[in-house]
Amino acid sequence: MIFVQVGIVVIAALAVSGVFFIAILDFILGMGDRLTVGDRLVNWTKKNPWFAAASSFIVGVLISHFFWPGD
């Protein structure tokens, strides 16, 4: 069971550090008057609306899997 706890901590640390890295990158790009991560994502979404919708659906399904009550 210790491996499960370590695995959960590692996954949580990777997720938090990923969000932190994107926030720092967004700040650096914004200070340099370049397109931020959000701006780039909006531009990509406008070019690929069907792929963006499918990606959002898949992410939503994966996230809801954690919160759906099980048997």
C-alpha positions in Angstrom: 0.0 0.0 0.0 2.9 2.4 0.5 3.5 2.3 -3.3 0.0 3.6 -3.9 0.5 6.5 -1.5 3.8 7.4 -3.0 2.3 7.2 -6.5 -0.5 9.5 -5.6 2.0 12.0 -4.1 4.1 11.9 -7.2 1.2 12.4 -9.5 -0.1 15.3 -7.4 3.4 16.9 -7.3 3.7 16.6 -11.1 0.3 18.2 -11.6 0.9 21.1 -9.2 4.4 21.7 -10.6 3.0 21.7 -14.2 0.4 24.3 -13.3 3.1 26.3 -11.6 5.4 26.1 -14.6 2.7 27.2 -17.0 1.9 30.2 -14.7 5.5 31.3 -14.6 5.8 30.9 -18.4 2.6 32.9 -18.9 4.0 35.6 -16.7 7.3 35.7 -18.5 5.6 35.8 -21.9 3.2 38.5 -20.8 6.1 40.7 -19.5 7.9 40.4 -22.8 4.8 41.6 -24.8 4.6 38.2 -26.5 1.5 35.9 -26.9 0.7 34.3 -23.6 -0.2 30.6 -23.2 -3.9 31.6 -23.0 -3.7 33.6 -26.2 -1.9 30.8 -28.0 -4.6 28.4 -26.8 -7.4 30.7 -28.1 -5.7 31.0 -31.5 -5.3 27.2 -31.7 -8.9 26.6 -30.7 -10.2 29.0 -33.4 -8.1 27.0 -36.0 -9.2 23.6 -34.7 -12.7 23.8 -33.3 -13.7 20.2 -33.7 -10.4 18.9 -32.2 -10.7 21.4 -29.4 -14.3 20.2 -28.6 -13.2 16.6 -28.7 -10.3 17.3 -26.4 -12.5 19.2 -24.0 -15.0 16.3 -23.9 -12.3 13.7 -23.3 -10.7 15.8 -20.5 -14.2 16.3 -19.0 -14.9 12.5 -19.1 -11.6 11.7 -17.4 -12.1 14.3 -14.7 -15.7 13.2 -14.0 -14.5 9.7 -13.7 -12.9 10.6 -10.4 -16.0 12.3 -9.0 -18.7 9.8 -10.2 -19.9 7.7 -7.3 -18.9 4.1 -7.7 -20.6 0.9 -6.6 
